[in-house]
Amino acid sequence: MERWVCQPCGWVYDPEEGDPDGGIEPGTAFEDIPEDWVCPICGATKDLFEKE
């Protein structure tokens, strides 16, 4: 699975780790994250992430 980078702050979403604090289980592909999820660091929306 591909990693995605938050363009405003540089945080990397790694599907192997997920975002447990944000309710995203490990093993969740970026495409499967709900549209209302935001970056845990800066609050950027999903559309501000790009493939690493």
CHARMM-style PDB file with segment names, atoms N, HN, CA, C and O in Angstrom:
ATOM      1  N   MET     1       0.838  -1.188   0.000  1.00  0.00      PROA
ATOM      2  CA  MET     1       0.000   0.000   0.000  1.00  0.00      PROA
ATOM      3  C   MET     1       0.882   1.251   0.000  1.00  0.00      PROA
ATOM      4  O   MET     1       1.991   1.266   0.536  1.00  0.00      PROA
ATOM      5  N   GLU     2       0.343   2.284  -0.620  1.00  0.00      PROA
ATOM      6  HN  GLU     2      -0.557   2.272  -1.055  1.00  0.00      PROA
ATOM      7  CA  GLU     2       1.120   3.510  -0.781  1.00  0.00      PROA
ATOM      8  C   GLU     2       0.972   4.438   0.413  1.00  0.00      PROA
ATOM      9  O   GLU     2      -0.075   4.502   1.058  1.00  0.00      PROA
ATOM     10  N   ARG     3       2.058   5.156   0.685  1.00  0.00      PROA
ATOM     11  HN  ARG     3       2.908   5.104   0.161  1.00  0.00      PROA
ATOM     12  CA  ARG     3       2.042   6.174   1.744  1.00  0.00      PROA
ATOM     13  C   ARG     3       1.646   7.505   1.122  1.00  0.00      PROA
ATOM     14  O   ARG     3       1.923   7.762  -0.050  1.00  0.00      PROA
ATOM     15  N   TRP     4       0.992   8.353   1.923  1.00  0.00      PROA
ATOM     16  HN  TRP     4       0.767   8.144   2.874  1.00  0.00      PROA
ATOM     17  CA  TRP     4       0.507   9.651   1.465  1.00  0.00      PROA
ATOM     18  C   TRP     4       1.058  10.739   2.360  1.00  0.00      PROA
ATOM     19  O   TRP     4       1.119  10.574   3.579  1.00  0.00      PROA
ATOM     20  N   VAL     5       1.464  11.865   1.757  1.00  0.00      PROA
ATOM     21  HN  VAL     5       1.414  11.999   0.767  1.00  0.00      PROA
ATOM     22  CA  VAL     5       2.078  12.968   2.499  1.00  0.00      PROA
ATOM     23  C   VAL     5       1.130  14.165   2.543  1.00  0.00      PROA
ATOM     24  O   VAL     5       0.573  14.574   1.524  1.00  0.00      PROA
ATOM     25  N   CYS     6       0.959  14.715   3.740  1.00  0.00      PROA
ATOM     26  HN  CYS     6       1.412  14.383   4.567  1.00  0.00      PROA
ATOM     27  CA  CYS     6       0.181  15.937   3.918  1.00  0.00      PROA
ATOM     28  C   CYS     6       1.023  17.095   3.391  1.00  0.00      PROA
ATOM     29  O   CYS     6       2.111  17.350   3.906  1.00  0.00      PROA
ATOM     30  N   GLN     7       0.532  17.794   2.375  1.00  0.00      PROA
ATOM     31  HN  GLN     7      -0.352  17.587   1.957  1.00  0.00      PROA
ATOM     32  CA  GLN     7       1.305  18.867   1.761  1.00  0.00      PROA
ATOM     33  C   GLN     7       1.531  20.059   2.693  1.00  0.00      PROA
ATOM     34  O   GLN     7       2.623  20.626   2.671  1.00  0.00      PROA
ATOM     35  N   PRO     8       0.560  20.468   3.509  1.00  0.00      PROA
ATOM     36  CA  PRO     8       0.825  21.608   4.397  1.00  0.00      PROA
ATOM     37  C   PRO     8       1.871  21.348   5.477  1.00  0.00      PROA
ATOM     38  O   PRO     8       2.665  22.237   5.785  1.00  0.00      PROA
ATOM     39  N   CYS     9       1.891  20.128   6.067  1.00  0.00      PROA
ATOM     40  HN  CYS     9       1.246  19.405   5.817  1.00  0.00      PROA
ATOM     41  CA  CYS     9       2.788  19.929   7.215  1.00  0.00      PROA
ATOM     42  C   CYS     9       3.814  18.811   7.052  1.00  0.00      PROA
ATOM     43  O   CYS     9       4.756  18.726   7.840  1.00  0.00      PROA
ATOM     44  N   GLY    10       3.651  17.951   6.046  1.00  0.00      PROA
ATOM     45  HN  GLY    10       2.886  18.020   5.406  1.00  0.00      PROA
ATOM     46  CA  GLY    10       4.632  16.902   5.806  1.00  0.00      PROA
ATOM     47  C   GLY    10       4.389  15.596   6.550  1.00  0.00      PROA
ATOM     48  O   GLY    10       5.177  14.659   6.423  1.00  0.00      PROA
ATOM     49  N   TRP    11       3.291  15.518   7.337  1.00  0.00      PROA
ATOM     50  HN  TRP    11       2.650  16.279   7.441  1.00  0.00      PROA
ATOM     51  CA  TRP    11       2.983  14.269   8.039  1.00  0.00      PROA
ATOM     52  C   TRP    11       2.687  13.190   7.015  1.00  0.00      PROA
ATOM     53  O   TRP    11       2.048  13.459   5.998  1.00  0.00      PROA
ATOM     54  N   VAL    12       3.146  11.964   7.273  1.00  0.00      PROA
ATOM     55  HN  VAL    12       3.665  11.746   8.100  1.00  0.00      PROA
ATOM     56  CA  VAL    12       2.966  10.866   6.328  1.00  0.00      PROA
ATOM     57  C   VAL    12       1.944   9.871   6.876  1.00  0.00      PROA
ATOM     58  O   VAL    12       2.087   9.362   7.987  1.00  0.00      PROA
ATOM     59  N   TYR    13       0.900   9.601   6.067  1.00  0.00      PROA
ATOM     60  HN  TYR    13       0.784  10.014   5.164  1.00  0.00      PROA
ATOM     61  CA  TYR    13      -0.054   8.540   6.406  1.00  0.00      PROA
ATOM     62  C   TYR    13       0.514   7.246   5.867  1.00  0.00      PROA
ATOM     63  O   TYR    13       0.697   7.093   4.660  1.00  0.00      PROA
ATOM     64  N   ASP    14       0.793   6.310   6.766  1.00  0.00      PROA
ATOM     65  HN  ASP    14       0.644   6.434   7.747  1.00  0.00      PROA
ATOM     66  CA  ASP    14       1.303   4.992   6.407  1.00  0.00      PROA
ATOM     67  C   ASP    14       0.185   3.991   6.676  1.00  0.00      PROA
ATOM     68  O   ASP    14      -0.205   3.802   7.828  1.00  0.00      PROA
ATOM     69  N   PRO    15      -0.339   3.344   5.630  1.00  0.00      PROA
ATOM     70  CA  PRO    15      -1.449   2.414   5.811  1.00  0.00      PROA
ATOM     71  C   PRO    15      -1.137   1.276   6.780  1.00  0.00      PROA
ATOM     72  O   PRO    15      -2.044   0.742   7.417  1.00  0.00      PROA
ATOM     73  N   GLU    16       0.132   0.902   6.896  1.00  0.00      PROA
ATOM     74  HN  GLU    16       0.869   1.336   6.378  1.00  0.00      PROA
ATOM     75  CA  GLU    16       0.487  -0.173   7.822  1.00  0.00      PROA
ATOM     76  C   GLU    16       0.270   0.254   9.272  1.00  0.00      PROA
ATOM     77  O   GLU    16       0.011  -0.583  10.137  1.00  0.00      PROA
ATOM     78  N   GLU    17       0.376   1.566   9.536  1.00  0.00      PROA
ATOM     79  HN  GLU    17       0.586   2.246   8.833  1.00  0.00      PROA
ATOM     80  CA  GLU    17       0.182   2.085  10.886  1.00  0.00      PROA
ATOM     81  C   GLU    17      -1.224   2.629  11.102  1.00  0.00      PROA
ATOM     82  O   GLU    17      -1.740   2.591  12.219  1.00  0.00      PROA
ATOM     83  N   GLY    18      -1.849   3.135  10.035  1.00  0.00      PROA
ATOM     84  HN  GLY    18      -1.430   3.166   9.127  1.00  0.00      PROA
ATOM     85  CA  GLY    18      -3.162   3.769  10.151  1.00  0.00      PROA
ATOM     86  C   GLY    18      -3.054   5.047  10.971  1.00  0.00      PROA
ATOM     87  O   GLY    18      -1.990   5.662  11.049  1.00  0.00      PROA
ATOM     88  N   ASP    19      -4.162   5.435  11.578  1.00  0.00      PROA
ATOM     89  HN  ASP    19      -5.026   4.935  11.515  1.00  0.00      PROA
ATOM     90  CA  ASP    19      -4.210   6.606  12.471  1.00  0.00      PROA
ATOM     91  C   ASP    19      -5.129   6.224  13.629  1.00  0.00      PROA
ATOM     92  O   ASP    19      -6.271   6.678  13.697  1.00  0.00      PROA
ATOM     93  N   PRO    20      -4.619   5.377  14.553  1.00  0.00      PROA
ATOM     94  CA  PRO    20      -5.465   4.883  15.639  1.00  0.00      PROA
ATOM     95  C   PRO    20      -6.139   5.997  16.442  1.00  0.00      PROA
ATOM     96  O   PRO    20      -7.287   5.844  16.858  1.00  0.00      PROA
ATOM     97  N   ASP    21      -5.441   7.114  16.666  1.00  0.00      PROA
ATOM     98  HN  ASP    21      -4.508   7.238  16.328  1.00  0.00      PROA
ATOM     99  CA  ASP    21      -6.048   8.215  17.411  1.00  0.00      PROA
ATOM    100  C   ASP    21      -7.191   8.861  16.630  1.00  0.00      PROA
ATOM    101  O   ASP    21      -8.094   9.455  17.219  1.00  0.00      PROA
ATOM    102  N   GLY    22      -7.149   8.743  15.311  1.00  0.00      PROA
ATOM    103  HN  GLY    22      -6.415   8.260  14.832  1.00  0.00      PROA
ATOM    104  CA  GLY    22      -8.191   9.303  14.457  1.00  0.00      PROA
ATOM    105  C   GLY    22      -9.241   8.282  14.053  1.00  0.00      PROA
ATOM    106  O   GLY    22     -10.115   8.565  13.233  1.00  0.00      PROA
ATOM    107  N   GLY    23      -9.149   7.080  14.640  1.00  0.00      PROA
ATOM    108  HN  GLY    23      -8.439   6.849  15.306  1.00  0.00      PROA
ATOM    109  CA  GLY    23     -10.136   6.043  14.358  1.00  0.00      PROA
ATOM    110  C   GLY    23      -9.870   5.235  13.104  1.00  0.00      PROA
ATOM    111  O   GLY    23     -10.755   4.524  12.627  1.00  0.00      PROA
ATOM    112  N   ILE    24      -8.655   5.332  12.557  1.00  0.00      PROA
ATOM    113  HN  ILE    24      -7.936   5.909  12.945  1.00  0.00      PROA
ATOM    114  CA  ILE    24      -8.307   4.589  11.345  1.00  0.00      PROA
ATOM    115  C   ILE    24      -7.425   3.398  11.734  1.00  0.00      PROA
ATOM    116  O   ILE    24      -6.305   3.569  12.217  1.00  0.00      PROA
ATOM    117  N   GLU    25      -7.947   2.204  11.517  1.00  0.00      PROA
ATOM    118  HN  GLU    25      -8.857   2.065  11.125  1.00  0.00      PROA
ATOM    119  CA  GLU    25      -7.240   0.981  11.889  1.00  0.00      PROA
ATOM    120  C   GLU    25      -6.005   0.751  11.018  1.00  0.00      PROA
ATOM    121  O   GLU    25      -6.002   1.123   9.844  1.00  0.00      PROA
ATOM    122  N   PRO    26      -4.948   0.136  11.584  1.00  0.00      PROA
ATOM    123  CA  PRO    26      -3.805  -0.273  10.759  1.00  0.00      PROA
ATOM    124  C   PRO    26      -4.283  -1.172   9.622  1.00  0.00      PROA
ATOM    125  O   PRO    26      -5.184  -1.991   9.800  1.00  0.00      PROA
ATOM    126  N   GLY    27      -3.672  -1.009   8.464  1.00  0.00      PROA
ATOM    127  HN  GLY    27      -2.939  -0.344   8.320  1.00  0.00      PROA
ATOM    128  CA  GLY    27      -4.048  -1.805   7.300  1.00  0.00      PROA
ATOM    129  C   GLY    27      -5.109  -1.132   6.434  1.00  0.00      PROA
ATOM    130  O   GLY    27      -5.563  -1.720   5.452  1.00  0.00      PROA
ATOM    131  N   THR    28      -5.514   0.095   6.780  1.00  0.00      PROA
ATOM    132  HN  THR    28      -5.146   0.574   7.577  1.00  0.00      PROA
ATOM    133  CA  THR    28      -6.531   0.815   6.011  1.00  0.00      PROA
ATOM    134  C   THR    28      -5.864   1.612   4.889  1.00  0.00      PROA
ATOM    135  O   THR    28      -5.027   2.477   5.144  1.00  0.00      PROA
ATOM    136  N   ALA    29      -6.244   1.312   3.650  1.00  0.00      PROA
ATOM    137  HN  ALA    29      -6.925   0.609   3.443  1.00  0.00      PROA
ATOM    138  CA  ALA    29      -5.724   2.061   2.506  1.00  0.00      PROA
ATOM    139  C   ALA    29      -6.226   3.498   2.573  1.00  0.00      PROA
ATOM    140  O   ALA    29      -7.321   3.760   3.071  1.00  0.00      PROA
ATOM    141  N   PHE    30      -5.425   4.417   2.071  1.00  0.00      PROA
ATOM    142  HN  PHE    30      -4.535   4.204   1.667  1.00  0.00      PROA
ATOM    143  CA  PHE    30      -5.803   5.837   2.101  1.00  0.00      PROA
ATOM    144  C   PHE    30      -7.156   6.059   1.426  1.00  0.00      PROA
ATOM    145  O   PHE    30      -7.964   6.861   1.893  1.00  0.00      PROA
ATOM    146  N   GLU    31      -7.395   5.349   0.331  1.00  0.00      PROA
ATOM    147  HN  GLU    31      -6.738   4.698  -0.048  1.00  0.00      PROA
ATOM    148  CA  GLU    31      -8.643   5.495  -0.420  1.00  0.00      PROA
ATOM    149  C   GLU    31      -9.858   5.085   0.416  1.00  0.00      PROA
ATOM    150  O   GLU    31     -10.975   5.525   0.145  1.00  0.00      PROA
ATOM    151  N   ASP    32      -9.642   4.246   1.426  1.00  0.00      PROA
ATOM    152  HN  ASP    32      -8.735   3.888   1.646  1.00  0.00      PROA
ATOM    153  CA  ASP    32     -10.742   3.737   2.251  1.00  0.00      PROA
ATOM    154  C   ASP    32     -11.012   4.578   3.497  1.00  0.00      PROA
ATOM    155  O   ASP    32     -11.935   4.286   4.257  1.00  0.00      PROA
ATOM    156  N   ILE    33     -10.207   5.620   3.706  1.00  0.00      PROA
ATOM    157  HN  ILE    33      -9.457   5.856   3.088  1.00  0.00      PROA
ATOM    158  CA  ILE    33     -10.417   6.507   4.849  1.00  0.00      PROA
ATOM    159  C   ILE    33     -11.640   7.371   4.557  1.00  0.00      PROA
ATOM    160  O   ILE    33     -11.793   7.843   3.431  1.00  0.00      PROA
ATOM    161  N   PRO    34     -12.516   7.591   5.538  1.00  0.00      PROA
ATOM    162  CA  PRO    34     -13.687   8.456   5.311  1.00  0.00      PROA
ATOM    163  C   PRO    34     -13.285   9.854   4.833  1.00  0.00      PROA
ATOM    164  O   PRO    34     -12.233  10.370   5.212  1.00  0.00      PROA
ATOM    165  N   GLU    35     -14.123  10.450   4.008  1.00  0.00      PROA
ATOM    166  HN  GLU    35     -14.978  10.031   3.700  1.00  0.00      PROA
ATOM    167  CA  GLU    35     -13.821  11.761   3.420  1.00  0.00      PROA
ATOM    168  C   GLU    35     -13.714  12.868   4.458  1.00  0.00      PROA
ATOM    169  O   GLU    35     -13.082  13.892   4.195  1.00  0.00      PROA
ATOM    170  N   ASP    36     -14.319  12.690   5.640  1.00  0.00      PROA
ATOM    171  HN  ASP    36     -14.832  11.859   5.854  1.00  0.00      PROA
ATOM    172  CA  ASP    36     -14.282  13.748   6.651  1.00  0.00      PROA
ATOM    173  C   ASP    36     -13.083  13.639   7.594  1.00  0.00      PROA
ATOM    174  O   ASP    36     -12.949  14.433   8.525  1.00  0.00      PROA
ATOM    175  N   TRP    37     -12.207  12.648   7.351  1.00  0.00      PROA
ATOM    176  HN  TRP    37     -12.316  12.003   6.594  1.00  0.00      PROA
ATOM    177  CA  TRP    37     -10.988  12.498   8.149  1.00  0.00      PROA
ATOM    178  C   TRP    37     -10.051  13.668   7.836  1.00  0.00      PROA
ATOM    179  O   TRP    37     -10.033  14.169   6.712  1.00  0.00      PROA
ATOM    180  N   VAL    38      -9.277  14.100   8.830  1.00  0.00      PROA
ATOM    181  HN  VAL    38      -9.291  13.693   9.743  1.00  0.00      PROA
ATOM    182  CA  VAL    38      -8.298  15.171   8.625  1.00  0.00      PROA
ATOM    183  C   VAL    38      -6.940  14.767   9.192  1.00  0.00      PROA
ATOM    184  O   VAL    38      -6.843  13.864  10.022  1.00  0.00      PROA
ATOM    185  N   CYS    39      -5.904  15.445   8.734  1.00  0.00      PROA
ATOM    186  HN  CYS    39      -5.983  16.178   8.059  1.00  0.00      PROA
ATOM    187  CA  CYS    39      -4.542  15.206   9.215  1.00  0.00      PROA
ATOM    188  C   CYS    39      -4.499  15.395  10.732  1.00  0.00      PROA
ATOM    189  O   CYS    39      -4.997  16.396  11.247  1.00  0.00      PROA
ATOM    190  N   PRO    40      -3.906  14.438  11.447  1.00  0.00      PROA
ATOM    191  CA  PRO    40      -3.856  14.544  12.901  1.00  0.00      PROA
ATOM    192  C   PRO    40      -2.923  15.642  13.407  1.00  0.00      PROA
ATOM    193  O   PRO    40      -2.999  16.014  14.578  1.00  0.00      PROA
ATOM    194  N   ILE    41      -2.061  16.160  12.565  1.00  0.00      PROA
ATOM    195  HN  ILE    41      -1.999  15.858  11.614  1.00  0.00      PROA
ATOM    196  CA  ILE    41      -1.124  17.202  12.981  1.00  0.00      PROA
ATOM    197  C   ILE    41      -1.674  18.601  12.704  1.00  0.00      PROA
ATOM    198  O   ILE    41      -1.699  19.449  13.597  1.00  0.00      PROA
ATOM    199  N   CYS    42      -2.117  18.844  11.462  1.00  0.00      PROA
ATOM    200  HN  CYS    42      -2.096  18.155  10.736  1.00  0.00      PROA
ATOM    201  CA  CYS    42      -2.510  20.209  11.096  1.00  0.00      PROA
ATOM    202  C   CYS    42      -3.978  20.374  10.741  1.00  0.00      PROA
ATOM    203  O   CYS    42      -4.443  21.498  10.549  1.00  0.00      PROA
ATOM    204  N   GLY    43      -4.716  19.271  10.650  1.00  0.00      PROA
ATOM    205  HN  GLY    43      -4.338  18.358  10.806  1.00  0.00      PROA
ATOM    206  CA  GLY    43      -6.140  19.360  10.341  1.00  0.00      PROA
ATOM    207  C   GLY    43      -6.468  19.499   8.862  1.00  0.00      PROA
ATOM    208  O   GLY    43      -7.607  19.801   8.505  1.00  0.00      PROA
ATOM    209  N   ALA    44      -5.473  19.281   7.992  1.00  0.00      PROA
ATOM    210  HN  ALA    44      -4.548  19.036   8.282  1.00  0.00      PROA
ATOM    211  CA  ALA    44      -5.715  19.372   6.551  1.00  0.00      PROA
ATOM    212  C   ALA    44      -6.656  18.257   6.103  1.00  0.00      PROA
ATOM    213  O   ALA    44      -6.656  17.165   6.670  1.00  0.00      PROA
ATOM    214  N   THR    45      -7.452  18.544   5.086  1.00  0.00      PROA
ATOM    215  HN  THR    45      -7.452  19.431   4.625  1.00  0.00      PROA
ATOM    216  CA  THR    45      -8.386  17.558   4.559  1.00  0.00      PROA
ATOM    217  C   THR    45      -7.664  16.577   3.630  1.00  0.00      PROA
ATOM    218  O   THR    45      -6.532  16.814   3.208  1.00  0.00      PROA
ATOM    219  N   LYS    46      -8.352  15.465   3.323  1.00  0.00      PROA
ATOM    220  HN  LYS    46      -9.271  15.272   3.665  1.00  0.00      PROA
ATOM    221  CA  LYS    46      -7.750  14.410   2.503  1.00  0.00      PROA
ATOM    222  C   LYS    46      -7.255  14.898   1.147  1.00  0.00      PROA
ATOM    223  O   LYS    46      -6.270  14.378   0.622  1.00  0.00      PROA
ATOM    224  N   ASP    47      -7.930  15.894   0.575  1.00  0.00      PROA
ATOM    225  HN  ASP    47      -8.730  16.317   1.001  1.00  0.00      PROA
ATOM    226  CA  ASP    47      -7.545  16.360  -0.757  1.00  0.00      PROA
ATOM    227  C   ASP    47      -6.213  17.111  -0.770  1.00  0.00      PROA
ATOM    228  O   ASP    47      -5.687  17.428  -1.837  1.00  0.00      PROA
ATOM    229  N   LEU    48      -5.672  17.393   0.413  1.00  0.00      PROA
ATOM    230  HN  LEU    48      -6.100  17.135   1.279  1.00  0.00      PROA
ATOM    231  CA  LEU    48      -4.363  18.059   0.489  1.00  0.00      PROA
ATOM    232  C   LEU    48      -3.217  17.071   0.684  1.00  0.00      PROA
ATOM    233  O   LEU    48      -2.091  17.475   0.975  1.00  0.00      PROA
ATOM    234  N   PHE    49      -3.500  15.773   0.524  1.00  0.00      PROA
ATOM    235  HN  PHE    49      -4.414  15.445   0.288  1.00  0.00      PROA
ATOM    236  CA  PHE    49      -2.478  14.733   0.604  1.00  0.00      PROA
ATOM    237  C   PHE    49      -2.091  14.298  -0.797  1.00  0.00      PROA
ATOM    238  O   PHE    49      -2.929  14.266  -1.698  1.00  0.00      PROA
ATOM    239  N   GLU    50      -0.811  13.961  -0.981  1.00  0.00      PROA
ATOM    240  HN  GLU    50      -0.130  13.987  -0.249  1.00  0.00      PROA
ATOM    241  CA  GLU    50      -0.322  13.443  -2.250  1.00  0.00      PROA
ATOM    242  C   GLU    50       0.454  12.160  -1.999  1.00  0.00      PROA
ATOM    243  O   GLU    50       1.054  11.973  -0.941  1.00  0.00      PROA
ATOM    244  N   LYS    51       0.429  11.272  -3.003  1.00  0.00      PROA
ATOM    245  HN  LYS    51      -0.059  11.424  -3.863  1.00  0.00      PROA
ATOM    246  CA  LYS    51       1.190  10.027  -2.893  1.00  0.00      PROA
ATOM    247  C   LYS    51       2.658  10.343  -2.688  1.00  0.00      PROA
ATOM    248  O   LYS    51       3.196  11.278  -3.281  1.00  0.00      PROA
ATOM    249  N   GLU    52       3.300   9.552  -1.841  1.00  0.00      PROA
ATOM    250  HN  GLU    52       2.863   8.793  -1.359  1.00  0.00      PROA
ATOM    251  CA  GLU    52       4.727   9.738  -1.578  1.00  0.00      PROA
ATOM    252  C   GLU    52       5.532   9.245  -2.759  1.00  0.00      PROA
ATOM    253  OT1 GLU    52       6.761   9.312  -2.739  1.00  0.00      PROA
TER     254      GLU     52
END
